[in-house]
Amino acid sequence: MKINRRKFVSLLFFLGLNFFVLTSVGNAADPYSLEKTAIAAPEEVSAAVRAELADEALRVTGPKGPMCEIWLRKAIPAASSPAAALGVGYPQIVPGSLVGVVRILSPLFDYRQQRVKPGVYTLRYALHPVNGDHMGISPLRDFLLLAPAALDADPAAITFEEAVARSKKTIGANHPAAWSLQPAEGAPGSPPNLYHTEDPDLWIIHLRTSLAGAAKPLDMSLVVVGHAPEA
């Protein structure tokens, strides 16, 4: 079979150009990344809390280096009779439950653009009140509240009021420090992974943990970079 030399060269150029474009897009470095690392929980947490945590962490790295490390609880307390409610994405979790611990490595901002200083904090599950003050901030009422580890030594579930009071001390303001939970259904990729949404502009960890007594794993989506539209 005779091949036209000019067409052959043109075809090679076309294929080479497309390979370059596809390779460039596929290898483009994202500003944020996630990695799983085998590292013990921080010494700042109590022995009781440490015993509940996994022996590996999820580390988020940003444009300026490592931002935070998250240790998830091995098994999160499950609600005895979870009931679907409007705006609640994780009814199977007992409110006030310890979900994990985070070590903030460099200053960052929570979902309300409140500055959180480097340190070690517990993460507790909470639902924001339906009182008109939180309308439109997130598709879900589900959040994780950050509290100084030194003030949260018992892994047992606590009341909403206790969780908020401890979390307010994270930033010394009249509002708790909070990370938003987003719907896990439809999250791209296999957990654990980090993905981005453009509207709103959020970086979200798609993570997998366990519910106490449950046969299936629990997938969650946690916003670690980005804020509420009105914040």
DAWOPE-V837583 format. One record per residue. N is the residue number from 1. D_FIRST is the distance of its C-alpha to the first C-alpha in Angstrom with 1 decimal. Layout:
BEGIN
<<N	D_FIRST> <N	D_FIRST>>
END
This chain:
BEGIN
<<1	0.0> <2	3.8> <3	6.5> <4	9.9> <5	12.3> <6	15.2> <7	13.9> <8	12.8> <9	16.3> <10	17.9> <11	16.5> <12	17.8> <13	21.0> <14	21.4> <15	21.0> <16	23.3> <17	25.8> <18	26.0> <19	26.4> <20	29.2> <21	30.9> <22	30.8> <23	32.0> <24	34.7> <25	36.0> <26	35.9> <27	37.8> <28	40.3> <29	43.7> <30	46.1> <31	49.7> <32	51.1> <33	50.0> <34	51.5> <35	51.8> <36	53.7> <37	56.0> <38	58.5> <39	61.7> <40	65.3> <41	67.0> <42	69.2> <43	72.6> <44	74.0> <45	73.7> <46	76.4> <47	76.1> <48	76.2> <49	73.3> <50	71.3> <51	71.7> <52	69.9> <53	66.8> <54	63.5> <55	62.9> <56	59.9> <57	59.4> <58	56.9> <59	56.6> <60	55.6> <61	54.5> <62	54.5> <63	53.7> <64	56.8> <65	56.5> <66	57.8> <67	59.7> <68	61.0> <69	60.9> <70	61.6> <71	63.0> <72	62.9> <73	65.6> <74	64.7> <75	66.0> <76	67.2> <77	70.3> <78	69.4> <79	71.4> <80	73.3> <81	72.5> <82	69.8> <83	70.0> <84	67.5> <85	68.8> <86	67.5> <87	65.8> <88	66.0> <89	62.7> <90	64.0> <91	67.1> <92	66.7> <93	67.9> <94	71.7> <95	72.6> <96	74.0> <97	71.9> <98	70.7> <99	66.9> <100	66.3> <101	67.1> <102	65.4> <103	65.9> <104	65.3> <105	64.2> <106	64.2> <107	65.9> <108	64.1> <109	64.9> <110	65.5> <111	64.4> <112	67.3> <113	66.5> <114	69.4> <115	69.1> <116	69.1> <117	70.2> <118	68.8> <119	70.4> <120	70.2> <121	70.5> <122	70.6> <123	68.5> <124	70.3> <125	69.0> <126	70.9> <127	70.7> <128	71.8> <129	74.7> <130	74.4> <131	76.9> <132	75.1> <133	74.7> <134	71.1> <135	69.5> <136	65.9> <137	65.4> <138	63.0> <139	61.6> <140	63.6> <141	67.1> <142	66.0> <143	66.4> <144	66.9> <145	70.0> <146	70.3> <147	73.6> <148	74.8> <149	74.5> <150	78.1> <151	79.4> <152	77.4> <153	78.1> <154	78.3> <155	75.1> <156	76.9> <157	76.2> <158	78.4> <159	79.4> <160	77.6> <161	80.5> <162	80.5> <163	76.7> <164	77.1> <165	80.1> <166	78.4> <167	75.2> <168	77.1> <169	78.2> <170	74.6> <171	74.7> <172	78.5> <173	78.0> <174	79.2> <175	75.8> <176	74.0> <177	70.8> <178	68.1> <179	64.4> <180	62.9> <181	61.3> <182	58.5> <183	57.1> <184	55.0> <185	53.1> <186	49.7> <187	49.7> <188	46.1> <189	45.1> <190	47.0> <191	50.5> <192	51.5> <193	49.4> <194	50.1> <195	48.8> <196	49.4> <197	50.5> <198	50.5> <199	53.3> <200	55.6> <201	54.3> <202	54.8> <203	53.5> <204	54.2> <205	54.3> <206	53.0> <207	55.1> <208	56.0> <209	59.5> <210	61.8> <211	64.7> <212	67.6> <213	67.6> <214	64.3> <215	61.6> <216	58.8> <217	58.0> <218	58.9> <219	56.3> <220	57.7> <221	56.4> <222	58.5> <223	58.4> <224	58.8> <225	57.9> <226	58.8> <227	61.8> <228	63.2> <229	62.6> <230	66.2> <231	66.9>>
END
